[in-house]
Each structure stands twice: as C-alpha cells, then as structure tokens.
C-alpha cells in the first residue's frame, strides 16, 4: 500500500457518514450569513470565479455568502481561519490544489492538521492548464528562444510564485526540470500583483490561469509562451501546449475546490455541495468556467476526496523529483 493510500483523504472526518446523512431530516441550516474565505489576494482567478459563485450560492441557500480574502503563506493563513472555526458549516474555503501542496512543500509544520481540521465539500472546477507568460519586451519571441535565453543566463530571469507548493511554484520547478535552466523565483502574493510587476518591468515570467492573463496577452502587453493543459486554450488557440513544444511529460492541471471545517455535520456539507453543483452547472456560470478553461463540477464530497487522492499523489511525486518532500 502506498503512502498516499495509507494517508487516504477518504479518512477525513464526516465522509464515512456522508451517504447515511441523506436519510436524516434537514435542519434549518443555514439561518445566518456564511463566510467564504479565499486565501489569496483580491483580483486574481479565485476572485474571478469566487465572487459570482458566492453571490449565486447565497441565493440558492437563502443566506448571503460573504467573500473574505485572507492572503498569506500560500493559503496557509486563510486555511487556518477555516481550521479553527466552529464546525457548523458557516465558514467555507474556496481555494486551489495548493491546499494539498502545502502538505508537502511548506517549509514549516502546518498550524493545523489537514486530515482532521479541514473537510472537503466539492470540486468546483477542474481541468485547466497554466499559461507561461512573460514581459512583452523580453528578448525571446517563443518557447525555444526563451529556453535558450534562460540557459544562457542562470538565475537572471525572474519568475513569480505565490508561495511554496502553489501551482505557480510547481510550474517554475517544472520549467527548470524540463529545460535544464535556472530561474530566480520571486514570491509575489497573487496573480494580479504578479501581472502588475510584469507590466512594470520588475518581473520576467509567471504561470497564470487564462482569465486574468488573457486581456493582457490579447492586447500584446504580455506574451504567452506555452500552456500546460491537455489541449490549447480555447480563447488563445495560437498558444501551443508544452507537449506540442517538445516536452512530452510537461503537464500541470489546476483545480478549484470548496472545503469547510472538520467535524461539520455531513448533512450540512451535503446541503452546500448540492447547492454548489446547481450553481456551477447553471448556463451562465458554466460559460464563465468554460471561458476560463475550467470544467464545472460540484461532485459529492466522497468523490471529491477520491479526486484529492490523485492530486495528493501528483504533488507528492513532484516534491520527490525536486527534493522537497517533507512527508
């Protein structure tokens, strides 16, 4: 049995009771506003999707869902807020696969137990790749020229990452692994702050989901060198995948999920999950997701836990390859 299996995410509290909970009578939940913590800076991809989801989820649940941005330490600051909240379903967390990445990559012990203090609710959206974007005036017009430039000047090209274990960090590590070049990794807390630094000429490269980068690439203010998804981005069909560019093993797929405090009653978790599924699969939200290269989901919590097992194994493998595994 693998380590990932031994630490199965299916062991998270409440999941074993999730199906029997369907037979229980519904309580009055929710009867007050809910808080959705986004553990990243405002203006980035999590806001692009999180705010319309929160607004429509509030309508579906009959209570406001208030976005609360709590950036810091690659999402650890915001996650701790959820971990220490009352286990009543009123505190949610909308975040990325960095939740798993922190288990392996955080340089310090986590201030919470991710297997006990946080409970998975649902996969909100998955399947997106990451754009490798750069300054428009960078001395490289395409990926071949970029790799040559980076190899010729070790540590001279800077690349943003939102934190150790964040998908932007994984992208930077993959760049180095697959090209043999050495980049200067700079921590910038959020996608939009990173883009601002690039537009100001203070930063060279960044990995970004499509929505925040698209208008700048479209207008020629940033250059897109490649895409880590399984196919070219719909809105930027001229941007090749990394596999097309000659890197057959280069694949990095992002996701967005919803979590809550560990120990939350399973019937409340199920209530939120079902509402999220209805929201993200509605025509207007589904279009927003597709335009952003995500596939809307809303799967049950036990299925989300199985999905997270795969994410766990993928990030564990990357951590091993780059010599950063802590567990």
C-alpha positions as CSV (number, residue, x, y, z in Angstrom):
1,X,0.0,0.0,0.0
2,X,1.4,3.4,-1.0
3,X,2.0,6.2,1.4
4,X,-0.8,8.2,-0.3
5,X,-3.2,5.3,0.3
6,X,-2.1,5.0,3.9
7,X,-2.9,8.7,4.4
8,X,-6.1,8.4,2.3
9,X,-8.0,11.6,2.1
10,X,-11.1,9.5,2.4
11,X,-10.3,9.3,6.1
12,X,-11.2,13.0,6.5
13,X,-13.9,13.4,9.2
14,X,-17.6,13.2,8.2
15,X,-17.1,11.4,4.9
16,X,-17.9,8.0,6.2
17,X,-21.3,9.3,7.3
18,X,-22.0,11.4,4.2
19,X,-24.3,8.9,2.4
20,X,-26.3,7.8,5.5
21,X,-26.8,11.5,6.3
22,X,-29.1,11.7,3.3
23,X,-31.8,9.9,5.3
24,X,-31.6,12.4,8.2
25,X,-34.2,15.2,8.4
26,X,-32.9,18.5,7.3
27,X,-32.3,21.2,9.9
28,X,-32.8,24.9,9.5
29,X,-29.3,25.3,8.1
30,X,-28.4,27.9,7.0
31,X,-30.2,30.5,9.1
32,X,-27.5,33.2,9.0
33,X,-24.8,34.5,6.5
34,X,-21.9,32.3,5.5
35,X,-18.3,33.3,5.1
36,X,-16.3,32.1,2.1
37,X,-12.6,32.5,2.8
38,X,-10.4,33.0,-0.3
39,X,-6.8,32.6,0.9
40,X,-5.3,34.7,-1.8
41,X,-5.2,38.4,-2.7
42,X,-8.2,40.1,-4.4
43,X,-8.4,40.4,-8.2
44,X,-6.9,37.0,-9.1
45,X,-8.5,33.9,-10.6
46,X,-10.1,32.9,-7.3
47,X,-12.0,36.2,-7.2
48,X,-13.0,35.9,-10.8
49,X,-14.8,32.7,-10.1
50,X,-15.4,33.0,-6.3
51,X,-17.5,36.2,-6.3
52,X,-20.2,35.1,-8.8
53,X,-20.2,31.7,-7.2
54,X,-20.7,33.2,-3.7
55,X,-23.5,35.6,-5.0
56,X,-25.4,32.8,-6.6
57,X,-24.8,30.3,-3.8
58,X,-26.2,32.8,-1.4
59,X,-29.4,33.0,-3.5
60,X,-29.6,29.2,-3.6
61,X,-29.1,28.8,0.2
62,X,-31.3,31.7,1.1
63,X,-28.5,33.5,3.1
64,X,-25.7,35.8,1.9
65,X,-22.3,34.2,1.3
66,X,-19.6,36.8,2.0
67,X,-16.2,36.6,0.4
68,X,-13.3,37.2,2.8
69,X,-9.8,37.4,1.2
70,X,-7.1,36.2,3.6
71,X,-3.9,36.0,1.7
72,X,-0.6,34.8,3.1
73,X,1.8,31.9,3.3
74,X,0.5,30.2,0.1
75,X,-3.0,29.9,1.5
76,X,-2.0,28.7,5.0
77,X,-3.2,31.9,6.7
78,X,-6.7,31.6,5.3
79,X,-6.8,27.8,5.8
80,X,-6.0,28.2,9.5
81,X,-9.0,30.5,9.8
82,X,-11.2,27.7,8.5
83,X,-9.5,25.0,10.6
84,X,-10.2,26.9,13.8
85,X,-13.7,28.0,13.0
86,X,-16.8,26.4,14.7
87,X,-17.6,23.1,12.8
88,X,-21.1,24.3,11.8
89,X,-20.7,24.8,8.0
90,X,-20.9,28.6,8.2
91,X,-17.2,29.0,7.3
92,X,-16.1,27.8,3.9
93,X,-12.8,27.9,2.0
94,X,-12.6,28.4,-1.8
95,X,-9.1,27.5,-2.9
96,X,-6.8,25.6,-5.2
97,X,-4.7,22.5,-5.2
98,X,-2.2,24.4,-3.1
99,X,-4.1,23.1,-0.1
100,X,-2.5,19.7,-0.9
101,X,0.8,21.3,-1.9
102,X,1.2,22.8,1.5
103,X,1.3,19.3,3.0
104,X,4.5,18.6,1.1
105,X,6.1,21.9,0.4
106,X,5.5,24.1,3.4
107,X,9.0,24.9,4.9
108,X,7.4,24.8,8.4
109,X,5.0,22.5,10.1
110,X,1.4,23.4,9.3
111,X,-0.6,25.1,12.1
112,X,-3.5,22.7,11.5
113,X,-4.0,19.0,10.6
114,X,-5.2,19.0,7.0
115,X,-6.7,15.5,7.5
116,X,-8.7,16.3,10.6
117,X,-9.3,20.1,10.8
118,X,-10.5,20.6,7.2
119,X,-13.3,18.7,5.4
120,X,-13.7,18.5,1.6
121,X,-17.1,19.7,0.3
122,X,-16.9,19.6,-3.5
123,X,-14.7,20.0,-6.6
124,X,-15.9,23.4,-8.0
125,X,-14.0,23.3,-11.3
126,X,-11.1,21.3,-12.7
127,X,-9.1,20.6,-15.8
128,X,-7.4,24.0,-16.5
129,X,-3.8,24.3,-17.6
130,X,-1.5,27.2,-16.8
131,X,-0.2,29.8,-19.3
132,X,3.5,30.6,-19.1
133,X,3.5,34.4,-19.7
134,X,6.3,36.9,-20.0
135,X,7.0,40.5,-20.5
136,X,6.3,41.7,-24.0
137,X,9.7,43.2,-24.4
138,X,11.6,40.1,-23.2
139,X,14.4,39.1,-25.6
140,X,12.5,35.9,-26.6
141,X,9.7,35.6,-29.1
142,X,8.8,31.9,-28.5
143,X,9.5,29.0,-26.1
144,X,12.7,27.9,-28.0
145,X,14.2,31.3,-27.6
146,X,13.0,31.6,-24.0
147,X,14.7,28.3,-23.1
148,X,17.9,29.4,-24.8
149,X,17.9,32.7,-23.0
150,X,17.2,31.2,-19.6
151,X,20.0,28.6,-20.1
152,X,22.5,31.3,-21.2
153,X,21.8,33.4,-18.0
154,X,21.2,31.2,-15.0
155,X,19.2,32.9,-12.3
156,X,18.9,36.1,-14.4
157,X,15.3,35.6,-15.5
158,X,12.8,36.1,-12.6
159,X,9.6,34.1,-12.3
160,X,6.8,34.8,-9.8
161,X,5.3,32.2,-7.5
162,X,2.5,32.8,-4.9
163,X,4.1,30.5,-2.4
164,X,6.0,27.3,-1.9
165,X,3.7,24.4,-3.2
166,X,1.4,26.8,-5.0
167,X,0.7,25.7,-8.6
168,X,2.8,28.7,-9.8
169,X,5.8,27.3,-7.8
170,X,5.2,23.8,-9.3
171,X,5.2,25.4,-12.8
172,X,8.5,27.2,-12.1
173,X,10.0,23.9,-10.8
174,X,8.8,22.1,-13.9
175,X,10.3,24.7,-16.2
176,X,13.7,24.1,-14.5
177,X,13.3,20.4,-14.6
178,X,12.3,20.1,-18.2
179,X,14.5,22.8,-19.7
180,X,17.6,22.5,-17.6
181,X,17.5,26.3,-17.0
182,X,17.8,28.0,-13.6
183,X,15.3,30.8,-12.8
184,X,15.2,33.3,-10.0
185,X,12.0,32.5,-8.1
186,X,10.3,35.5,-6.5
187,X,7.4,35.3,-4.1
188,X,4.5,37.6,-5.1
189,X,1.2,37.1,-3.3
190,X,-1.3,36.7,-6.0
191,X,-1.8,36.6,-9.8
192,X,-2.8,40.2,-10.4
193,X,0.1,41.6,-8.3
194,X,2.4,39.4,-10.3
195,X,1.0,40.7,-13.6
196,X,1.3,44.3,-12.3
197,X,5.0,43.6,-11.6
198,X,5.5,42.2,-15.1
199,X,3.8,45.2,-16.7
200,X,6.1,47.5,-14.7
201,X,9.2,45.6,-15.9
202,X,10.1,44.3,-12.5
203,X,9.4,40.6,-13.2
204,X,10.1,38.5,-16.3
205,X,7.8,35.4,-16.2
206,X,4.8,33.9,-14.4
207,X,2.4,31.0,-14.7
208,X,-1.2,32.1,-14.7
209,X,-4.6,30.6,-15.4
210,X,-6.1,32.0,-18.6
211,X,-8.8,34.6,-17.3
212,X,-6.5,37.1,-15.6
213,X,-3.8,36.9,-18.3
214,X,-5.9,36.8,-21.4
215,X,-6.7,40.5,-21.8
216,X,-3.0,41.4,-21.5
217,X,-1.9,38.7,-23.9
218,X,-4.7,39.7,-26.3
219,X,-3.6,43.3,-26.3
220,X,0.1,42.5,-26.7
221,X,1.1,43.7,-23.2
222,X,2.3,40.2,-22.2
223,X,3.5,37.3,-24.3
224,X,2.2,33.7,-23.9
225,X,4.9,31.1,-24.5
226,X,3.1,27.8,-23.8
227,X,0.2,26.1,-22.0
228,X,0.4,23.2,-19.6
229,X,-3.0,21.8,-20.3
230,X,-4.0,18.8,-22.4
231,X,-5.1,21.0,-25.3
232,X,-4.6,24.6,-26.5
233,X,-6.7,27.2,-24.6
234,X,-10.0,28.0,-26.3
235,X,-9.5,31.8,-26.3
236,X,-5.8,31.6,-27.3
237,X,-5.7,28.8,-29.8
238,X,-2.4,30.1,-31.2
239,X,-0.6,29.2,-27.9
240,X,0.8,25.6,-28.1
241,X,0.8,23.1,-25.3
242,X,4.0,22.2,-23.7
243,X,3.7,18.7,-25.2
244,X,3.5,20.3,-28.6
245,X,6.6,22.3,-27.8
246,X,8.6,19.1,-27.3
247,X,8.1,18.4,-23.6
248,X,6.0,15.2,-23.6
249,X,5.9,14.9,-19.7
250,X,5.1,18.5,-19.0
251,X,1.5,18.7,-17.8
252,X,0.2,20.8,-14.9
253,X,-3.6,20.9,-14.4
254,X,-5.2,23.2,-11.9
255,X,-8.4,22.9,-9.9
256,X,-10.7,24.9,-7.6
257,X,-12.4,23.3,-4.7
258,X,-14.6,24.1,-1.6
259,X,-13.7,23.0,1.9
260,X,-15.2,23.6,5.4
261,X,-14.2,23.0,9.0
262,X,-13.5,19.4,10.0
263,X,-16.3,17.9,12.1
264,X,-19.0,19.8,10.3
265,X,-22.3,17.7,10.2
266,X,-22.4,15.7,7.0
267,X,-25.9,16.8,6.2
268,X,-24.8,20.4,6.1
269,X,-21.8,19.5,3.9
270,X,-24.2,17.8,1.6
271,X,-26.5,20.7,1.5
272,X,-23.7,23.1,0.5
273,X,-22.4,20.6,-2.1
274,X,-25.7,20.2,-3.8
275,X,-26.2,23.9,-3.9
276,X,-22.8,24.5,-5.4
277,X,-23.5,21.8,-8.1
278,X,-26.7,23.6,-9.1
279,X,-24.9,26.9,-9.2
280,X,-21.8,26.0,-11.2
281,X,-23.8,23.9,-13.8
282,X,-26.2,26.8,-14.5
283,X,-25.8,28.1,-18.0
284,X,-24.2,31.5,-17.1
285,X,-21.7,30.0,-14.6
286,X,-20.9,27.1,-16.9
287,X,-20.0,29.6,-19.7
288,X,-17.8,31.5,-17.2
289,X,-16.0,28.3,-16.4
290,X,-15.6,27.2,-20.0
291,X,-14.3,30.6,-21.0
292,X,-11.7,30.3,-18.2
293,X,-10.7,26.8,-19.3
294,X,-12.3,25.1,-16.3
295,X,-14.9,22.3,-16.3
296,X,-17.6,22.9,-13.8
297,X,-18.2,20.0,-11.4
298,X,-20.0,20.1,-8.0
299,X,-19.3,16.4,-7.3
300,X,-20.3,14.8,-3.9
301,X,-17.8,15.1,-1.1
302,X,-16.7,11.5,-1.1
303,X,-15.9,11.7,-4.8
304,X,-14.0,14.9,-4.2
305,X,-11.9,13.1,-1.6
306,X,-11.0,10.4,-4.2
307,X,-10.1,13.2,-6.6
308,X,-7.9,14.7,-3.9
309,X,-6.1,11.4,-3.6
310,X,-4.9,11.8,-7.2
311,X,-3.9,15.4,-6.5
312,X,-2.0,14.2,-3.4
313,X,-0.1,11.6,-5.4
314,X,0.8,14.0,-8.2
315,X,2.1,16.7,-5.9
316,X,4.0,14.1,-3.8
317,X,5.7,12.9,-7.0
318,X,6.8,16.4,-7.9
319,X,8.1,17.0,-4.4
320,X,10.2,13.8,-4.6
321,X,11.6,14.8,-8.0
322,X,12.7,18.2,-6.9
323,X,13.9,17.0,-3.5
324,X,11.4,19.0,-1.4
325,X,9.2,16.2,0.1
326,X,8.6,16.8,3.8
327,X,6.3,13.7,4.3
